[in-house]
Amino acid sequence: MIVITGSGRSGTSFAAECFQKAGFSVGGDWSARRRAGWENKVVVGINDKLMSVNTFMDCEAAMNLPKKTIEEIQAVGSVLKIVKDPRFNRTLEAWVHAGVIDKVIHMIRPVREVLASDLRINESASTTEETVLAVTGSITMACDIHKIPRVVIQYPEVIDKNNFQSKKLVFEIGLLGGDFLKAKEAVLTTIRTPENV
């Protein structure tokens, strides 16, 4: 399973929409109010359940999960090819422990832009610089420790069709589907949507 994650407001929805337009079922819907979406409800439910047990799922906590939870993650991982949820930045260790993660597409965005975007969507947002840095570090560490391929895509640079970041996303989508022209069109179409212009 390929996971698209990052801190909230880091471009994960943009990346998921590109995969969606290339013909991959990412799951979920778009929320115009939140200017975010494409999160599979089953994955969100599992991640919410994991976070209710442990706000940050570390390796030890993941190894102590009940067998039923691991089996639930494995069942989802065997069916879904690609999923997006910023909550993976706190639960990735559990999914890694269940053995379902093949690759992570890690969306990153300058911290000040994440915080500003969060405030535009939610005036009472409580995201801090420390939180953004901590979740970015937790994704990096989990991938490095468990030798999971991690592709870093920078947002908003990715919405410039001439930037290397957009070409990198086209490559990842094309690699998964085998159709690089379709991947390029999906990224270009998503770049042109009103919320990205």
Residue pairs with C-beta under 8 A, 6 or more apart in sequence:
1 77
1 80
1 81
1 82
1 83
1 95
1 100
1 101
1 102
2 81
2 82
2 83
2 102
2 103
2 104
2 105
2 176
3 82
3 83
3 84
3 85
3 88
3 92
3 95
3 101
3 103
3 104
3 105
4 12
4 15
4 16
4 19
4 26
4 82
4 83
4 84
4 85
4 104
4 105
4 107
5 12
5 84
5 85
5 86
5 87
5 88
5 89
5 92
5 104
5 105
5 106
5 107
5 139
6 12
6 86
6 89
6 106
6 107
6 108
6 109
6 135
6 136
6 139
6 155
7 86
7 89
7 108
7 109
7 114
7 127
7 131
7 132
7 135
7 136
8 36
8 86
8 114
8 118
8 127
9 36
9 109
9 113
9 114
9 117
9 118
9 121
9 127
10 86
10 107
10 108
10 109
10 114
10 155
11 107
11 108
11 109
11 153
11 155
11 156
11 158
12 36
12 84
12 85
12 86
12 107
13 30
13 35
13 36
13 37
13 38
13 84
14 107
14 155
14 158
14 159
14 190
14 196
15 84
15 105
15 107
15 153
15 158
15 169
16 26
16 37
16 38
16 39
16 82
16 84
17 26
17 30
17 37
17 38
17 190
17 193
18 169
18 173
18 183
18 186
18 187
18 190
19 26
19 82
19 84
19 173
19 176
19 186
20 26
20 38
20 186
21 185
21 186
21 189
21 190
22 173
22 177
22 179
22 182
22 183
22 185
22 186
23 177
23 182
23 186
24 81
24 82
24 173
24 176
24 177
25 81
26 38
26 40
26 82
26 83
26 84
27 38
27 39
27 40
27 41
27 42
27 43
27 80
27 83
27 84
28 37
28 38
28 39
28 40
28 41
28 44
28 84
29 37
29 38
30 36
30 37
30 38
31 37
34 121
35 121
35 195
36 121
38 84
39 83
39 84
39 85
40 80
40 83
40 84
40 85
42 76
43 76
43 80
43 83
43 85
44 85
44 87
46 69
46 72
46 73
46 76
46 91
47 85
47 87
47 88
47 90
47 91
48 87
49 69
50 57
50 65
50 69
50 90
50 91
50 94
51 57
51 87
51 90
51 91
53 61
53 65
54 61
55 90
56 90
56 134
56 138
57 90
57 91
57 92
57 93
57 94
58 93
59 93
59 97
59 145
61 93
61 94
62 93
62 94
62 96
62 97
63 97
65 94
65 97
69 94
70 94
70 97
70 98
73 94
73 95
73 98
73 100
74 98
74 99
74 100
76 100
77 95
77 98
77 99
77 100
77 101
78 100
81 176
82 176
88 95
88 104
88 139
89 135
89 136
89 138
89 139
90 135
90 138
92 101
92 104
92 138
92 139
92 142
92 143
93 142
95 101
96 142
96 146
96 148
101 146
101 148
102 148
102 149
103 148
103 149
103 150
103 151
104 139
104 143
104 148
104 149
104 150
104 151
105 150
105 151
105 153
105 172
106 136
106 139
106 140
106 143
106 150
106 151
106 152
106 153
107 153
107 155
108 136
108 152
108 153
108 154
108 155
109 117
109 154
109 155
109 156
111 129
111 132
111 133
113 156
114 127
114 132
115 125
115 127
115 128
115 129
115 132
118 125
118 127
119 125
139 150
140 150
142 148
143 149
143 150
144 150
151 168
151 172
153 165
153 168
153 169
153 172
154 165
155 165
157 163
157 164
157 165
157 166
158 165
158 166
158 168
158 169
159 166
159 191
159 196
160 166
160 191
161 187
161 188
161 191
166 187
166 191
169 187
170 180
170 183
170 184
170 187
171 180
171 183
173 183
173 186
173 187
174 180
174 182
174 183
174 184
177 183
190 196
191 197
